Amino acid sequence: MAKKKKKKVAKKKVAKKKVKRKVKKKAAKKKTTKKKKVKKKAAKKKTTKKKKAKKKAKKKTAKKKKTTKKKAKKKVAKKKVKKKAAKKKAKKKVRRKKKR
């Protein structure tokens, strides 16, 4: 047990070192990319807002159409299920009568 624990601790230390290195690299990268990202975002925002508004409007109308269709389908399906159930019941009654 003791040996295993030591190995685990050693692994953790190595892992920590790796993480630290990664963090340093990331920090260096962030400084340059942040500026770029901010510029891109500013440019993107102007266009995307309009696009999003249009998309939302389209989605809403599409959704309405879809839901009504779905509801209609569900109703039809429900009716079919009810009919099947009724038929089964009728059959059972007939069978029972025959058995008697």
MIMI-620404 format. One record per residue: residue number from 1; chain; z, y, x of N, C-alpha, C in turn. Coordinates in steps of 0.02 Angstrom, whole numbers. Layout:
% residues N
+-----+------+--------+--------+--------+--------+--------+--------+--------+--------+--------+
! pos ! unit !    n_z !    n_y !    n_x !   ca_z !   ca_y !   ca_x !    c_z !    c_y !    c_x !
+-----+------+--------+--------+--------+--------+--------+--------+--------+--------+--------+
! NUM !    A !      Z !      Y !      X !      Z !      Y !      X !      Z !      Y !      X !
...
+-----+------+--------+--------+--------+--------+--------+--------+--------+--------+--------+
% end
This chain:
% residues 100
+-----+------+--------+--------+--------+--------+--------+--------+--------+--------+--------+
! pos ! unit !    n_z !    n_y !    n_x !   ca_z !   ca_y !   ca_x !    c_z !    c_y !    c_x !
+-----+------+--------+--------+--------+--------+--------+--------+--------+--------+--------+
!   1 !    A !      0 !    -61 !     42 !      0 !      0 !      0 !      0 !     63 !     43 !
!   2 !    A !     43 !     62 !     94 !     50 !    122 !    136 !    -17 !    140 !    169 !
!   3 !    A !    -52 !     89 !    193 !   -116 !    102 !    226 !   -166 !    134 !    178 !
!   4 !    A !   -169 !    107 !    119 !   -215 !    134 !     69 !   -201 !    207 !     55 !
!   5 !    A !   -138 !    223 !     48 !   -118 !    292 !     33 !   -141 !    339 !     88 !
!   6 !    A !   -131 !    318 !    151 !   -151 !    360 !    208 !   -226 !    373 !    205 !
!   7 !    A !   -264 !    322 !    190 !   -336 !    330 !    187 !   -355 !    381 !    133 !
!   8 !    A !   -322 !    376 !     77 !   -336 !    422 !     22 !   -323 !    493 !     42 !
!   9 !    A !   -267 !    504 !     75 !   -248 !    571 !     97 !   -300 !    598 !    145 !
!  10 !    A !   -321 !    555 !    192 !   -372 !    576 !    242 !   -436 !    595 !    206 !
!  11 !    A !   -455 !    556 !    157 !   -516 !    570 !    119 !   -511 !    637 !     84 !
!  12 !    A !   -453 !    650 !     56 !   -442 !    712 !     19 !   -451 !    772 !     65 !
!  13 !    A !   -424 !    765 !    126 !   -428 !    820 !    174 !   -501 !    835 !    191 !
!  14 !    A !   -539 !    783 !    203 !   -610 !    791 !    219 !   -646 !    824 !    161 !
!  15 !    A !   -630 !    801 !    101 !   -661 !    829 !     41 !   -646 !    903 !     36 !
!  16 !    A !   -583 !    921 !     50 !   -563 !    992 !     45 !   -603 !   1034 !     93 !
!  17 !    A !   -612 !   1009 !    155 !   -650 !   1046 !    205 !   -721 !   1058 !    180 !
!  18 !    A !   -751 !   1006 !    152 !   -819 !   1012 !    126 !   -823 !   1065 !     71 !
!  19 !    A !   -775 !   1063 !     28 !   -773 !   1111 !    -27 !   -770 !   1182 !      0 !
!  20 !    A !   -727 !   1192 !     51 !   -719 !   1258 !     81 !   -786 !   1283 !    108 !
!  21 !    A !   -820 !   1238 !    142 !   -885 !   1257 !    170 !   -933 !   1278 !    115 !
!  22 !    A !   -934 !   1239 !     62 !   -978 !   1254 !      6 !   -962 !   1322 !    -24 !
!  23 !    A !   -898 !   1335 !    -31 !   -875 !   1398 !    -61 !   -900 !   1457 !    -19 !
!  24 !    A !   -894 !   1450 !     48 !   -916 !   1503 !     92 !   -990 !   1516 !     84 !
!  25 !    A !  -1029 !   1463 !     81 !  -1101 !   1470 !     73 !  -1117 !   1504 !      7 !
!  26 !    A !  -1082 !   1482 !    -44 !  -1094 !   1511 !   -111 !  -1079 !   1585 !   -111 !
!  27 !    A !  -1024 !   1604 !    -79 !  -1004 !   1674 !    -78 !  -1058 !   1717 !    -44 !
!  28 !    A !  -1085 !   1691 !      9 !  -1138 !   1727 !     45 !  -1200 !   1734 !      1 !
!  29 !    A !  -1215 !   1680 !    -34 !  -1275 !   1681 !    -77 !  -1266 !   1729 !   -135 !
!  30 !    A !  -1206 !   1729 !   -163 !  -1193 !   1768 !   -224 !  -1209 !   1841 !   -213 !
!  31 !    A !  -1190 !   1869 !   -156 !  -1199 !   1940 !   -144 !  -1272 !   1960 !   -153 !
!  32 !    A !  -1316 !   1919 !   -125 !  -1387 !   1937 !   -130 !  -1415 !   1923 !   -200 !
!  33 !    A !  -1396 !   1866 !   -228 !  -1426 !   1848 !   -291 !  -1400 !   1890 !   -349 !
!  34 !    A !  -1339 !   1913 !   -343 !  -1311 !   1952 !   -399 !  -1354 !   2014 !   -413 !
!  35 !    A !  -1371 !   2050 !   -360 !  -1412 !   2110 !   -369 !  -1478 !   2092 !   -402 !
!  36 !    A !  -1509 !   2040 !   -377 !  -1573 !   2018 !   -406 !  -1565 !   2001 !   -479 !
!  37 !    A !  -1511 !   1963 !   -493 !  -1500 !   1941 !   -562 !  -1490 !   2000 !   -608 !
!  38 !    A !  -1452 !   2049 !   -585 !  -1438 !   2107 !   -627 !  -1503 !   2142 !   -644 !
!  39 !    A !  -1546 !   2151 !   -594 !  -1610 !   2183 !   -607 !  -1651 !   2143 !   -657 !
!  40 !    A !  -1653 !   2078 !   -646 !  -1692 !   2035 !   -691 !  -1664 !   2038 !   -762 !
!  41 !    A !  -1598 !   2035 !   -766 !  -1566 !   2036 !   -832 !  -1584 !   2099 !   -870 !
!  42 !    A !  -1580 !   2156 !   -835 !  -1595 !   2219 !   -868 !  -1666 !   2219 !   -895 !
!  43 !    A !  -1711 !   2193 !   -855 !  -1781 !   2191 !   -876 !  -1790 !   2142 !   -934 !
!  44 !    A !  -1754 !   2086 !   -929 !  -1761 !   2034 !   -979 !  -1732 !   2055 !  -1046 !
!  45 !    A !  -1675 !   2089 !  -1044 !  -1640 !   2106 !  -1105 !  -1685 !   2144 !  -1154 !
!  46 !    A !  -1722 !   2191 !  -1127 !  -1765 !   2232 !  -1171 !  -1814 !   2188 !  -1210 !
!  47 !    A !  -1844 !   2140 !  -1174 !  -1894 !   2099 !  -1208 !  -1861 !   2045 !  -1252 !
!  48 !    A !  -1808 !   2015 !  -1225 !  -1780 !   1958 !  -1261 !  -1748 !   1978 !  -1327 !
!  49 !    A !  -1720 !   2037 !  -1330 !  -1688 !   2057 !  -1393 !  -1738 !   2056 !  -1450 !
!  50 !    A !  -1796 !   2085 !  -1437 !  -1848 !   2087 !  -1489 !  -1869 !   2016 !  -1507 !
!  51 !    A !  -1880 !   1976 !  -1454 !  -1902 !   1907 !  -1465 !  -1851 !   1869 !  -1506 !
!  52 !    A !  -1787 !   1878 !  -1488 !  -1734 !   1841 !  -1523 !  -1733 !   1860 !  -1597 !
!  53 !    A !  -1740 !   1924 !  -1610 !  -1738 !   1947 !  -1680 !  -1795 !   1914 !  -1719 !
!  54 !    A !  -1854 !   1912 !  -1688 !  -1911 !   1881 !  -1722 !  -1899 !   1807 !  -1733 !
!  55 !    A !  -1874 !   1774 !  -1681 !  -1861 !   1702 !  -1686 !  -1812 !   1687 !  -1741 !
!  56 !    A !  -1758 !   1728 !  -1743 !  -1707 !   1716 !  -1793 !  -1736 !   1721 !  -1863 !
!  57 !    A !  -1777 !   1773 !  -1874 !  -1807 !   1782 !  -1939 !  -1850 !   1721 !  -1957 !
!  58 !    A !  -1888 !   1699 !  -1908 !  -1932 !   1641 !  -1920 !  -1890 !   1579 !  -1935 !
!  59 !    A !  -1838 !   1570 !  -1895 !  -1796 !   1510 !  -1903 !  -1765 !   1508 !  -1972 !
!  60 !    A !  -1742 !   1566 !  -1995 !  -1708 !   1567 !  -2060 !  -1756 !   1544 !  -2115 !
!  61 !    A !  -1817 !   1571 !  -2114 !  -1864 !   1551 !  -2166 !  -1881 !   1477 !  -2160 !
!  62 !    A !  -1890 !   1455 !  -2097 !  -1906 !   1384 !  -2086 !  -1849 !   1340 !  -2111 !
!  63 !    A !  -1788 !   1362 !  -2095 !  -1729 !   1323 !  -2114 !  -1725 !   1317 !  -2190 !
!  64 !    A !  -1737 !   1372 !  -2224 !  -1733 !   1371 !  -2297 !  -1781 !   1319 !  -2325 !
!  65 !    A !  -1842 !   1321 !  -2300 !  -1892 !   1274 !  -2324 !  -1869 !   1202 !  -2312 !
!  66 !    A !  -1845 !   1191 !  -2251 !  -1824 !   1124 !  -2232 !  -1768 !   1099 !  -2277 !
!  67 !    A !  -1718 !   1142 !  -2287 !  -1660 !   1119 !  -2325 !  -1678 !   1103 !  -2397 !
!  68 !    A !  -1722 !   1144 !  -2426 !  -1741 !   1129 !  -2495 !  -1777 !   1062 !  -2498 !
!  69 !    A !  -1820 !   1051 !  -2448 !  -1856 !    986 !  -2447 !  -1807 !    929 !  -2439 !
!  70 !    A !  -1760 !    938 !  -2392 !  -1711 !    886 !  -2380 !  -1671 !    872 !  -2443 !
!  71 !    A !  -1650 !    925 !  -2476 !  -1610 !    916 !  -2537 !  -1649 !    878 !  -2590 !
!  72 !    A !  -1713 !    896 !  -2596 !  -1754 !    863 !  -2646 !  -1761 !    789 !  -2629 !
!  73 !    A !  -1771 !    775 !  -2564 !  -1778 !    705 !  -2543 !  -1714 !    667 !  -2557 !
!  74 !    A !  -1657 !    700 !  -2542 !  -1593 !    666 !  -2553 !  -1584 !    649 !  -2626 !
!  75 !    A !  -1602 !    697 !  -2669 !  -1594 !    685 !  -2741 !  -1635 !    624 !  -2762 !
!  76 !    A !  -1698 !    623 !  -2738 !  -1741 !    567 !  -2756 !  -1711 !    501 !  -2731 !
!  77 !    A !  -1687 !    503 !  -2669 !  -1657 !    444 !  -2640 !  -1597 !    421 !  -2681 !
!  78 !    A !  -1556 !    470 !  -2700 !  -1496 !    453 !  -2739 !  -1515 !    421 !  -2805 !
!  79 !    A !  -1566 !    448 !  -2837 !  -1588 !    421 !  -2900 !  -1609 !    348 !  -2892 !
!  80 !    A !  -1647 !    337 !  -2837 !  -1671 !    269 !  -2824 !  -1612 !    221 !  -2814 !
!  81 !    A !  -1564 !    244 !  -2776 !  -1505 !    202 !  -2763 !  -1469 !    187 !  -2829 !
!  82 !    A !  -1462 !    238 !  -2870 !  -1429 !    228 !  -2935 !  -1467 !    177 !  -2977 !
!  83 !    A !  -1533 !    183 !  -2977 !  -1573 !    137 !  -3016 !  -1564 !     66 !  -2992 !
!  84 !    A !  -1565 !     59 !  -2925 !  -1557 !     -8 !  -2896 !  -1489 !    -37 !  -2916 !
!  85 !    A !  -1438 !      4 !  -2912 !  -1371 !    -19 !  -2929 !  -1369 !    -42 !  -3002 !
!  86 !    A !  -1400 !     -2 !  -3045 !  -1401 !    -19 !  -3116 !  -1437 !    -86 !  -3128 !
!  87 !    A !  -1492 !    -95 !  -3092 !  -1531 !   -157 !  -3099 !  -1489 !   -217 !  -3077 !
!  88 !    A !  -1454 !   -208 !  -3020 !  -1412 !   -262 !  -2995 !  -1359 !   -281 !  -3046 !
!  89 !    A !  -1328 !   -230 !  -3076 !  -1276 !   -243 !  -3126 !  -1304 !   -282 !  -3184 !
!  90 !    A !  -1363 !   -261 !  -3207 !  -1394 !   -294 !  -3264 !  -1408 !   -367 !  -3247 !
!  91 !    A !  -1433 !   -378 !  -3186 !  -1448 !   -447 !  -3165 !  -1385 !   -489 !  -3164 !
!  92 !    A !  -1331 !   -459 !  -3138 !  -1268 !   -496 !  -3134 !  -1246 !   -516 !  -3204 !
!  93 !    A !  -1252 !   -470 !  -3251 !  -1232 !   -484 !  -3321 !  -1272 !   -544 !  -3348 !
!  94 !    A !  -1337 !   -541 !  -3336 !  -1380 !   -594 !  -3360 !  -1359 !   -661 !  -3330 !
!  95 !    A !  -1346 !   -659 !  -3264 !  -1326 !   -721 !  -3230 !  -1261 !   -749 !  -3259 !
!  96 !    A !  -1215 !   -704 !  -3270 !  -1150 !   -726 !  -3297 !  -1159 !   -760 !  -3365 !
!  97 !    A !  -1201 !   -729 !  -3405 !  -1212 !   -757 !  -3472 !  -1240 !   -828 !  -3466 !
!  98 !    A !  -1288 !   -835 !  -3419 !  -1319 !   -900 !  -3409 !  -1268 !   -952 !  -3388 !
!  99 !    A !  -1225 !   -932 !  -3342 !  -1174 !   -978 !  -3316 !  -1128 !  -1002 !  -3372 !
! 100 !    A !  -1110 !   -956 !  -3416 !  -1066 !   -974 !  -3471 !  -1101 !  -1024 !  -3516 !
+-----+------+--------+--------+--------+--------+--------+--------+--------+--------+--------+
% end
